[in-house]
Amino acid sequence: MFLFEDNANLVQDREDLIAILRMRFGHIPAGLIEAVYEMNDLDTLERLILVAANAPSLTVFLEELEEGMGNFRIMGERFNPIQKFADGGGLNGKKR
């Protein structure tokens, strides 16, 4: 892949990740947006896009963000988006 394609993919993946986070969790702290823009690894960004789409709360996403590169653990009840509703929780994991 050419360098300009890598750069274009990085920009697109960063924007996709931020858009998913905003759709899922509403307001995103400025520090989180800065952290996303500092990422330069496509594999990590793509992993975090999957995490953002499946994490039941922003807290779980932030924990995965702290794991850094090379980790991929999107499995188990921790990523079951239906479980929080079964437990009586709302979109942000808060009890209704």
All heavy atoms as an XYZ file, in Angstrom:
760
protein
N       0.847     -1.169      0.000
C       0.000      0.000      0.000
C       0.896      1.236      0.000
O       1.944      1.258      0.603
C      -0.904     -0.015      1.233
C      -1.981      1.003      1.155
S      -3.169      0.982      2.529
C      -3.744     -0.664      2.545
N       0.472      2.244     -0.714
C       1.244      3.475     -0.794
C       1.061      4.308      0.471
O       0.050      4.193      1.165
C       0.813      4.291     -2.019
C       1.089      3.584     -3.307
C       0.071      3.007     -4.036
C       2.387      3.490     -3.782
C       0.331      2.348     -5.218
C       2.655      2.829     -4.960
C       1.628      2.255     -5.687
N       2.032      5.158      0.737
C       2.005      5.978      1.939
C       0.760      6.857      2.008
O       0.128      6.964      3.052
C       3.269      6.839      2.015
C       3.392      7.718      3.244
C       3.372      6.878      4.511
C       4.668      8.537      3.179
N       0.392      7.460      0.858
C      -0.796      8.322      0.887
C      -2.058      7.527      1.174
O      -2.987      8.030      1.797
C      -0.921      9.145     -0.411
C      -1.299      8.347     -1.613
C      -2.637      8.146     -1.931
C      -0.334      7.817     -2.448
C      -2.994      7.418     -3.039
C      -0.677      7.094     -3.552
C      -2.019      6.876     -3.859
N      -2.088      6.256      0.750
C      -3.246      5.409      1.058
C      -3.283      5.089      2.551
O      -4.356      5.078      3.161
C      -3.206      4.118      0.251
C      -3.473      4.322     -1.215
C      -3.388      3.025     -1.995
O      -3.166      1.955     -1.401
O      -3.527      3.091     -3.220
N      -2.121      4.820      3.125
C      -2.057      4.567      4.573
C      -2.548      5.780      5.347
O      -3.330      5.651      6.289
C      -0.628      4.240      5.006
C      -0.228      2.829      4.671
O      -1.117      2.011      4.396
O       0.980      2.556      4.690
N      -2.082      6.948      4.946
C      -2.500      8.170      5.639
C      -3.997      8.404      5.493
O      -4.665      8.791      6.452
C      -1.713      9.377      5.124
C      -0.278      9.355      5.582
O       0.060      8.729      6.587
N       0.588     10.027      4.851
N      -4.528      8.177      4.296
C      -5.968      8.349      4.078
C      -6.757      7.352      4.923
O      -7.791      7.698      5.504
C      -6.300      8.183      2.602
N      -6.261      6.120      5.011
C      -6.952      5.110      5.828
C      -6.900      5.453      7.313
O      -7.871      5.234      8.040
C      -6.343      3.729      5.580
C      -6.693      3.186      4.216
O      -7.699      3.575      3.628
N      -5.855      2.307      3.709
N      -5.767      5.974      7.759
C      -5.665      6.393      9.167
C      -6.673      7.494      9.480
O      -7.373      7.441     10.493
C      -4.250      6.895      9.474
C      -3.182      5.846      9.731
C      -1.798      6.483      9.770
C      -3.460      5.095     11.019
N      -6.754      8.489      8.603
C      -7.695      9.594      8.821
C      -9.122      9.062      8.844
O      -9.912      9.399      9.732
C      -7.526     10.678      7.728
C      -8.654     11.689      7.784
C      -6.169     11.368      7.875
N      -9.453      8.192      7.890
C     -10.822      7.652      7.819
C     -11.140      6.802      9.045
O     -12.227      6.913      9.626
C     -11.002      6.828      6.548
C     -12.433      6.386      6.333
C     -13.380      7.568      6.186
O     -13.168      8.418      5.326
N     -14.402      7.647      7.015
N     -10.213      5.956      9.461
C     -10.467      5.110     10.637
C     -10.602      5.950     11.907
O     -11.434      5.648     12.768
C      -9.360      4.068     10.810
C      -9.536      2.887      9.868
O     -10.546      2.845      9.136
O      -8.659      2.006      9.867
N      -9.806      6.976     12.050
C      -9.946      7.850     13.220
C     -11.323      8.502     13.240
O     -11.985      8.542     14.284
C      -8.866      8.938     13.198
C      -7.478      8.451     13.477
C      -6.502      9.596     13.325
N      -5.132      9.153     13.425
C      -4.160      9.587     12.628
N      -4.399     10.493     11.700
N      -2.936      9.134     12.780
N     -11.744      9.017     12.081
C     -13.061      9.659     12.013
C     -14.177      8.655     12.269
O     -15.163      8.967     12.945
C     -13.252     10.335     10.648
C     -12.326     11.519     10.417
C     -12.563     12.659     11.395
O     -13.713     12.878     11.798
O     -11.567     13.312     11.776
N     -14.043      7.453     11.732
C     -15.048      6.403     11.961
C     -15.134      6.059     13.446
O     -16.241      5.918     13.997
C     -14.713      5.140     11.166
C     -14.918      5.309      9.678
O     -15.559      6.293      9.253
O     -14.413      4.447      8.928
N     -13.984      5.912     14.094
C     -13.974      5.569     15.520
C     -14.650      6.660     16.354
O     -15.498      6.363     17.203
C     -12.534      5.341     15.992
C     -12.351      5.035     17.480
C     -13.201      3.846     17.909
C     -10.873      4.786     17.782
N     -14.319      7.897     16.092
C     -14.935      9.000     16.851
C     -16.440      9.060     16.585
O     -17.231      9.260     17.512
C     -14.233     10.330     16.505
C     -12.802     10.303     17.082
C     -15.013     11.519     17.041
C     -11.915     11.413     16.578
N     -16.844      8.847     15.340
C     -18.277      8.872     15.010
C     -19.030      7.760     15.742
O     -20.115      7.982     16.287
C     -18.464      8.746     13.500
N     -18.463      6.567     15.778
C     -19.117      5.452     16.482
C     -19.204      5.754     17.972
O     -20.250      5.522     18.599
C     -18.353      4.128     16.230
C     -18.513      3.706     14.774
C     -18.853      3.029     17.160
C     -17.592      2.582     14.346
N     -18.136      6.281     18.540
C     -18.154      6.611     19.974
C     -19.236      7.644     20.270
O     -19.961      7.528     21.270
C     -16.782      7.120     20.420
C     -15.677      6.062     20.492
C     -14.317      6.723     20.679
C     -15.951      5.065     21.604
N     -19.367      8.650     19.434
C     -20.396      9.681     19.658
C     -21.803      9.099     19.498
O     -22.704      9.446     20.257
C     -20.189     10.844     18.697
C     -19.031     11.725     19.110
C     -18.909     12.945     18.227
N     -17.931     13.857     18.788
C     -17.061     14.541     18.084
N     -17.052     14.453     16.766
N     -16.198     15.336     18.668
N     -21.974      8.237     18.502
C     -23.299      7.627     18.311
C     -23.673      6.747     19.489
O     -24.805      6.724     19.930
C     -23.327      6.802     17.021
C     -23.452      7.632     15.776
S     -23.737      6.651     14.294
C     -22.177      5.822     14.118
N     -22.691      5.994     19.992
C     -22.978      5.040     21.065
C     -23.090      5.695     22.435
O     -23.929      5.319     23.247
C     -21.876      3.971     21.140
C     -21.742      3.081     19.949
C     -22.664      1.871     19.917
N     -23.135      1.317     21.139
C     -22.491      0.441     21.933
N     -21.302      0.007     21.601
N     -23.053     -0.025     23.022
N     -22.191      6.679     22.716
C     -22.076      7.156     24.089
C     -22.322      8.651     24.257
O     -22.181      9.173     25.363
C     -20.685      6.790     24.631
C     -20.368      5.331     24.483
C     -19.338      4.915     23.660
C     -21.118      4.364     25.135
C     -19.043      3.561     23.501
C     -20.848      3.020     24.992
C     -19.810      2.609     24.173
N     -22.656      9.365     23.170
C     -22.932     10.797     23.280
C     -21.655     11.612     23.356
O     -20.740     11.419     22.560
N     -21.593     12.483     24.342
C     -20.431     13.363     24.499
C     -19.164     12.548     24.752
O     -19.152     11.661     25.601
C     -20.653     14.335     25.656
C     -19.445     15.162     25.953
N     -19.059     16.199     25.133
C     -18.539     15.093     26.943
C     -17.949     16.738     25.628
N     -17.626     16.082     26.733
N     -18.111     12.880     24.019
C     -16.819     12.211     24.172
C     -15.828     13.229     24.720
O     -15.692     14.329     24.171
C     -16.320     11.680     22.803
C     -17.344     10.745     22.179
C     -14.974     10.994     22.944
C     -17.654      9.510     22.991
N     -15.107     12.886     25.790
C     -14.132     13.828     26.351
C     -13.060     14.213     25.318
O     -12.655     13.392     24.489
C     -13.496     13.043     27.500
C     -14.420     11.912     27.781
C     -15.157     11.624     26.529
N     -12.621     15.467     25.395
C     -11.614     15.968     24.451
C     -10.335     15.130     24.510
O      -9.692     14.896     23.486
C     -11.307     17.430     24.747
N      -9.969     14.669     25.696
C      -8.763     13.851     25.831
C      -8.857     12.548     25.052
O      -7.849     12.065     24.517
N     -10.047     11.984     24.974
C     -10.235     10.749     24.210
C     -10.068     11.017     22.717
O      -9.432     10.247     21.997
C     -11.605     10.145     24.510
C     -11.985      8.889     23.729
C     -10.929      7.796     23.863
C     -13.340      8.391     24.182
N     -10.610     12.124     22.255
C     -10.463     12.482     20.836
C      -8.989     12.716     20.505
O      -8.496     12.247     19.473
C     -11.325     13.722     20.506
C     -12.806     13.352     20.641
C     -11.021     14.242     19.095
C     -13.760     14.513     20.527
N      -8.279     13.383     21.397
C      -6.847     13.593     21.183
C      -6.100     12.258     21.129
O      -5.209     12.068     20.301
C      -6.275     14.466     22.296
C      -6.720     15.903     22.216
C      -6.235     16.713     23.413
O      -5.245     16.306     24.048
O      -6.861     17.740     23.696
N      -6.460     11.332     22.010
C      -5.808     10.018     22.022
C      -6.043      9.281     20.713
O      -5.133      8.636     20.177
C      -6.320      9.190     23.205
N      -7.259      9.399     20.177
C      -7.560      8.746     18.897
C      -6.714      9.363     17.783
O      -6.159      8.649     16.940
C      -9.064      8.849     18.574
C      -9.347      8.422     17.136
C      -9.883      8.012     19.556
N      -6.576     10.679     17.785
C      -5.805     11.336     16.727
C      -4.310     11.084     16.852
O      -3.580     11.276     15.884
C      -6.102     12.837     16.689
C      -7.313     13.131     15.838
C      -8.543     13.371     16.414
C      -7.218     13.115     14.460
C      -9.660     13.602     15.640
C      -8.323     13.334     13.664
C      -9.547     13.585     14.272
O     -10.647     13.797     13.489
N      -3.847     10.622     17.993
C      -2.428     10.295     18.155
C      -2.108      8.873     17.706
O      -0.949      8.502     17.598
C      -2.023     10.486     19.615
C      -2.008     11.936     20.029
C      -1.734     12.119     21.510
O      -1.556     11.114     22.220
O      -1.720     13.274     21.956
N      -3.133      8.072     17.420
C      -2.911      6.684     16.996
C      -2.453      6.639     15.545
O      -3.026      7.299     14.688
C      -4.202      5.880     17.136
C      -4.601      5.660     18.544
S      -6.102      4.690     18.586
C      -6.544      4.978     20.273
N      -1.442      5.830     15.300
C      -0.900      5.703     13.947
C      -0.824      4.255     13.481
O      -0.113      3.952     12.529
C       0.501      6.326     13.883
C       0.424      7.821     14.032
O      -0.377      8.478     13.377
N       1.239      8.369     14.919
N      -1.550      3.369     14.145
C      -1.530      1.959     13.777
C      -2.931      1.554     13.298
O      -3.896      1.589     14.073
C      -1.109      1.120     14.989
C      -1.029     -0.343     14.648
O      -0.121     -0.719     13.886
O      -1.896     -1.098     15.129
N      -3.017      1.166     12.026
C      -4.319      0.812     11.451
C      -4.967     -0.374     12.157
O      -6.176     -0.389     12.377
C      -4.173      0.503      9.957
C      -4.124      1.701      9.031
C      -3.776      1.278      7.613
C      -5.450      2.448      9.044
N      -4.167     -1.379     12.510
C      -4.734     -2.557     13.183
C      -5.373     -2.182     14.518
O      -6.449     -2.667     14.858
C      -3.655     -3.622     13.392
C      -3.198     -4.245     12.086
O      -3.976     -4.220     11.108
O      -2.070     -4.755     12.041
N      -4.709     -1.319     15.272
C      -5.255     -0.895     16.559
C      -6.532     -0.094     16.363
O      -7.526     -0.293     17.067
C      -4.213     -0.060     17.324
O      -3.055     -0.863     17.538
C      -4.760      0.413     18.656
N      -6.523      0.805     15.382
C      -7.738      1.602     15.123
C      -8.901      0.700     14.713
O     -10.029      0.885     15.178
C      -7.465      2.651     14.041
C      -6.737      3.892     14.520
C      -6.206      4.697     13.346
C      -7.663      4.760     15.366
N      -8.630     -0.273     13.861
C      -9.702     -1.174     13.422
C     -10.219     -2.013     14.591
O     -11.408     -2.269     14.710
C      -9.205     -2.045     12.274
C      -9.017     -1.220     11.014
C      -8.370     -1.981      9.877
O      -8.029     -3.165     10.059
O      -8.193     -1.371      8.814
N      -9.319     -2.444     15.475
C      -9.750     -3.191     16.669
C     -10.634     -2.318     17.548
O     -11.689     -2.738     18.017
C      -8.544     -3.661     17.476
C      -8.919     -4.382     18.767
C      -7.709     -4.795     19.570
N      -7.013     -3.693     20.179
C      -7.342     -3.135     21.347
N      -8.374     -3.583     22.016
N      -6.659     -2.134     21.827
N     -10.226     -1.061     17.723
C     -11.001     -0.166     18.584
C     -12.345      0.208     17.966
O     -13.298      0.481     18.688
C     -10.181      1.083     18.914
C      -9.012      0.812     19.861
C      -8.141      2.053     20.007
C      -9.499      0.339     21.218
N     -12.435      0.216     16.646
C     -13.741      0.431     16.001
C     -14.685     -0.708     16.378
O     -15.843     -0.483     16.731
C     -13.583      0.559     14.468
C     -12.922      1.905     14.127
C     -14.928      0.422     13.767
C     -12.496      2.051     12.683
N     -14.183     -1.936     16.342
C     -15.002     -3.090     16.750
C     -15.371     -3.000     18.223
O     -16.506     -3.303     18.613
C     -14.263     -4.395     16.468
C     -14.092     -4.760     15.003
C     -13.222     -6.003     14.865
C     -15.447     -4.998     14.352
N     -14.414     -2.592     19.049
C     -14.688     -2.453     20.480
C     -15.747     -1.385     20.699
O     -16.698     -1.580     21.465
C     -13.396     -2.114     21.258
C     -13.716     -1.741     22.701
C     -12.421     -3.270     21.211
N     -15.616     -0.241     20.028
C     -16.576      0.858     20.193
C     -17.982      0.433     19.780
O     -18.964      0.833     20.398
C     -16.136      2.077     19.383
N     -18.068     -0.393     18.762
C     -19.381     -0.844     18.287
C     -20.007     -1.867     19.232
O     -21.226     -2.030     19.237
C     -19.259     -1.439     16.887
N     -19.201     -2.554     20.026
C     -19.722     -3.646     20.853
C     -19.622     -3.432     22.354
O     -20.246     -4.174     23.106
C     -18.983     -4.940     20.490
C     -19.335     -5.397     19.107
O     -20.438     -5.869     18.878
N     -18.424     -5.224     18.167
N     -18.848     -2.480     22.802
C     -18.696     -2.258     24.241
C     -20.012     -1.759     24.834
O     -20.649     -0.872     24.269
C     -17.587     -1.247     24.510
N     -20.435     -2.310     25.973
C     -21.695     -1.884     26.567
C     -21.634     -0.504     27.226
O     -22.665      0.100     27.472
C     -21.974     -2.967     27.611
C     -20.641     -3.531     27.946
C     -19.818     -3.409     26.705
N     -20.431      0.000     27.475
C     -20.310      1.321     28.100
C     -19.000      1.973     27.665
O     -18.073      1.293     27.203
C     -20.338      1.212     29.626
O     -19.166      0.576     30.079
N     -18.937      3.289     27.840
C     -17.707      4.011     27.514
C     -16.570      3.564     28.425
O     -15.416      3.514     28.005
C     -17.935      5.527     27.625
C     -16.764      6.412     27.219
C     -16.351      6.150     25.766
C     -17.118      7.883     27.413
N     -16.889      3.181     29.650
C     -15.877      2.704     30.587
C     -15.175      1.454     30.045
O     -13.946      1.347     30.108
C     -16.513      2.400     31.956
O     -17.127      3.590     32.435
C     -15.487      1.921     32.949
N     -15.938      0.533     29.502
C     -15.350     -0.686     28.930
C     -14.470     -0.317     27.734
O     -13.368     -0.848     27.572
C     -16.449     -1.693     28.527
C     -15.863     -2.856     27.747
C     -17.181     -2.190     29.764
N     -14.938      0.618     26.908
C     -14.114      1.060     25.778
C     -12.800      1.654     26.272
O     -11.740      1.349     25.735
C     -14.852      2.085     24.917
C     -13.972      2.618     23.820
C     -13.794      1.910     22.646
C     -13.278      3.809     23.990
C     -12.935      2.372     21.659
C     -12.420      4.283     23.008
C     -12.247      3.559     21.839
N     -12.858      2.497     27.296
C     -11.647      3.133     27.815
C     -10.670      2.096     28.376
O      -9.457      2.231     28.235
C     -12.000      4.174     28.874
C     -12.753      5.399     28.345
C     -13.201      6.279     29.497
C     -11.921      6.179     27.353
N     -11.190      1.044     28.998
C     -10.325     -0.031     29.486
C      -9.603     -0.715     28.330
O      -8.415     -1.007     28.416
C     -11.148     -1.049     30.278
C     -11.664     -0.519     31.596
C     -12.658     -1.438     32.256
O     -12.930     -2.539     31.735
O     -13.185     -1.050     33.309
N     -10.333     -0.954     27.240
C      -9.712     -1.573     26.067
C      -8.705     -0.632     25.415
O      -7.674     -1.068     24.906
C     -10.777     -1.992     25.056
C     -11.573     -3.181     25.504
C     -10.724     -4.448     25.595
O      -9.894     -4.684     24.701
O     -10.884     -5.195     26.567
N      -8.996      0.646     25.427
C      -8.074      1.648     24.874
C      -6.750      1.615     25.619
O      -5.681      1.722     25.019
C      -8.704      3.041     24.954
C      -7.868      4.202     24.442
C      -7.675      4.100     22.939
C      -8.533      5.521     24.799
N      -6.819      1.419     26.935
C      -5.608      1.371     27.757
C      -4.765      0.123     27.488
O      -3.584      0.093     27.815
C      -5.978      1.418     29.241
C      -6.596      2.729     29.667
C      -5.616      3.887     29.554
O      -4.438      3.702     29.893
O      -6.034      4.964     29.110
N      -5.379     -0.913     26.909
C      -4.653     -2.152     26.632
C      -3.572     -1.947     25.578
O      -2.625     -2.722     25.503
C      -5.606     -3.262     26.177
C      -6.537     -3.723     27.265
C      -5.800     -4.449     28.378
O      -4.789     -5.111     28.096
O      -6.229     -4.331     29.530
N      -3.723     -0.943     24.737
C      -2.704     -0.647     23.738
C      -2.811     -1.523     22.506
O      -3.874     -2.046     22.185
N      -1.682     -1.699     21.838
C      -1.656     -2.415     20.572
C      -1.562     -3.925     20.801
O      -1.023     -4.385     21.785
C      -0.445     -1.963     19.751
C      -0.496     -0.506     19.388
S       1.012      0.113     18.607
C       1.343     -1.102     17.394
N      -2.091     -4.659     19.847
C      -1.900     -6.094     19.817
C      -2.854     -6.911     20.648
O      -2.840     -8.122     20.565
N      -3.703     -6.281     21.427
C      -4.658     -7.038     22.234
C      -6.002     -7.090     21.527
O      -6.424     -6.139     20.908
C      -4.824     -6.385     23.604
C      -3.562     -6.508     24.401
O      -3.069     -7.595     24.601
N      -3.035     -5.382     24.826
N      -6.675     -8.226     21.659
C      -7.953     -8.391     20.986
C      -8.792     -9.335     21.815
O      -8.654    -10.549     21.720
C      -7.734     -8.954     19.574
C      -8.864     -8.676     18.663
C      -8.885     -7.509     17.926
C      -9.913     -9.557     18.539
C      -9.928     -7.241     17.070
C     -10.970     -9.291     17.689
C     -10.979     -8.128     16.944
N      -9.641     -8.775     22.681
C     -10.413     -9.603     23.603
C     -11.899     -9.308     23.544
O     -12.566     -9.303     24.544
C      -9.954     -9.364     25.025
C      -8.527     -9.638     25.274
C      -8.202     -9.417     26.699
N      -8.618     -8.071     27.118
C      -8.614     -7.647     28.346
N      -8.260     -8.450     29.304
N      -8.967     -6.419     28.631
N     -12.433     -9.030     22.390
C     -13.845     -8.675     22.311
C     -14.668     -9.953     22.386
O     -15.082    -10.511     21.371
C     -14.143     -7.911     21.015
C     -13.236     -6.697     20.911
C     -15.591     -7.475     20.969
C     -13.347     -5.992     19.592
N     -14.875    -10.443     23.594
C     -15.666    -11.655     23.773
C     -16.191    -11.734     25.198
O     -15.734    -11.010     26.080
C     -14.822    -12.895     23.469
C     -13.554    -12.978     24.287
S     -12.488    -14.297     23.779
C     -13.176    -15.656     24.675
N     -17.156    -12.594     25.388
C     -17.704    -12.820     26.712
C     -18.811    -11.850     27.063
O     -19.211    -10.999     26.271
N     -19.339    -12.012     28.254
C     -20.459    -11.194     28.711
C     -20.106     -9.712     28.799
O     -20.981     -8.864     28.763
C     -20.952    -11.700     30.063
C     -21.692    -13.004     29.960
C     -22.870    -12.932     28.993
O     -23.686    -12.003     29.095
O     -22.953    -13.809     28.124
N     -18.841     -9.409     28.920
C     -18.399     -8.022     28.983
C     -18.806     -7.250     27.728
O     -19.038     -6.055     27.775
C     -16.892     -8.029     29.141
C     -16.219     -6.734     29.247
C     -14.734     -7.035     29.477
N     -13.889     -6.009     28.991
C     -13.391     -5.050     29.761
N     -13.666     -5.048     31.019
N     -12.624     -4.142     29.257
N     -18.918     -7.944     26.595
C     -19.294     -7.309     25.334
C     -20.668     -7.764     24.858
O     -20.947     -7.729     23.675
C     -18.241     -7.583     24.257
C     -16.996     -6.807     24.506
C     -15.919     -7.399     25.118
C     -16.926     -5.473     24.163
C     -14.777     -6.676     25.373
C     -15.792     -4.740     24.419
C     -14.715     -5.339     25.026
N     -21.498     -8.188     25.761
C     -22.856     -8.575     25.408
C     -23.750     -7.342     25.551
O     -24.134     -6.983     26.665
C     -23.339     -9.697     26.327
C     -24.745    -10.144     26.000
O     -25.418     -9.559     25.163
N     -25.183    -11.201     26.664
N     -24.106     -6.688     24.430
C     -24.881     -5.452     24.532
C     -26.300     -5.665     25.040
O     -26.942     -4.737     25.505
C     -24.875     -4.917     23.099
C     -24.651     -6.117     22.256
C     -23.816     -7.057     23.068
N     -26.796     -6.874     25.003
C     -28.154     -7.156     25.452
C     -28.195     -7.368     26.966
O     -29.206     -7.112     27.599
C     -28.713     -8.375     24.701
C     -28.782     -8.057     23.209
C     -30.084     -8.754     25.216
C     -29.139     -9.238     22.348
N     -27.104     -7.807     27.549
C     -27.079     -8.128     28.972
C     -27.458     -6.938     29.845
O     -28.181     -7.071     30.819
C     -25.704     -8.651     29.374
C     -25.645     -9.119     30.814
C     -26.579    -10.295     31.091
O     -26.682    -11.199     30.273
N     -27.260    -10.263     32.202
N     -26.990     -5.748     29.491
C     -27.289     -4.584     30.333
C     -28.795     -4.297     30.354
O     -29.321     -3.849     31.352
C     -26.511     -3.363     29.891
C     -26.894     -2.827     28.533
C     -26.052     -1.654     28.173
C     -26.365     -1.233     26.757
N     -25.410     -0.320     26.243
N     -29.480     -4.566     29.238
C     -30.927     -4.373     29.223
C     -31.618     -5.450     30.049
O     -32.599     -5.179     30.736
C     -31.461     -4.367     27.790
C     -30.987     -3.188     26.998
C     -30.071     -3.332     25.972
C     -31.446     -1.911     27.295
C     -29.629     -2.243     25.263
C     -31.006     -0.804     26.585
C     -30.097     -0.973     25.559
N     -31.088     -6.663     29.990
C     -31.644     -7.749     30.796
C     -31.483     -7.464     32.288
O     -32.300     -7.863     33.104
C     -30.966     -9.066     30.429
N     -30.412     -6.738     32.631
C     -30.158     -6.377     34.031
C     -30.900     -5.112     34.445
O     -30.735     -4.635     35.564
C     -28.656     -6.165     34.270
C     -27.869     -7.456     34.117
O     -28.484     -8.537     34.206
O     -26.648     -7.368     33.901
N     -31.682     -4.529     33.527
C     -32.443     -3.325     33.850
C     -31.687     -2.038     33.626
O     -32.102     -0.973     34.066
N     -30.566     -2.087     32.896
C     -29.773     -0.899     32.641
C     -30.180     -0.191     31.363
O     -30.839     -0.760     30.498
N     -29.778      1.066     31.242
C     -30.045      1.848     30.045
C     -28.852      1.818     29.120
O     -27.963      0.986     29.240
N     -28.786      2.763     28.180
C     -27.724      2.808     27.184
C     -26.347      2.997     27.799
O     -25.369      2.497     27.291
C     -27.983      3.922     26.178
C     -29.108      3.651     25.200
C     -29.337      4.870     24.322
C     -28.796      2.440     24.341
N     -26.239      3.719     28.874
C     -24.949      3.975     29.496
C     -24.678      3.043     30.674
O     -23.793      3.297     31.472
C     -24.853      5.433     29.956
C     -24.816      6.358     28.781
O     -24.229      6.037     27.760
N     -25.455      7.504     28.904
N     -25.455      1.968     30.791
C     -25.268      1.021     31.861
C     -25.914      1.446     33.167
O     -25.816      0.756     34.165
N     -26.594      2.602     33.161
C     -27.246      3.091     34.377
C     -28.597      2.403     34.519
O     -29.275      2.122     33.533
C     -27.444      4.605     34.311
C     -26.141      5.356     34.264
C     -26.390      6.838     34.134
C     -25.061      7.579     34.039
N     -25.240      8.973     33.715
N     -28.975      2.148     35.743
C     -30.269      1.525     36.019
C     -31.389      2.485     35.662
O     -31.292      3.684     35.856
C     -30.376      1.151     37.492
C     -29.380      0.106     37.916
C     -29.793     -1.251     37.453
C     -28.782     -2.286     37.961
N     -29.004     -3.575     37.402
N     -32.422      1.921     35.058
C     -33.588      2.726     34.716
C     -34.500      2.855     35.890
O     -34.546      2.136     36.786
C     -34.363      2.087     33.569
C     -33.611      2.196     32.287
C     -34.443      1.698     31.164
N     -33.984      0.312     30.924
C     -34.607     -0.581     30.208
N     -35.746     -0.284     29.656
N     -34.147     -1.769     30.025
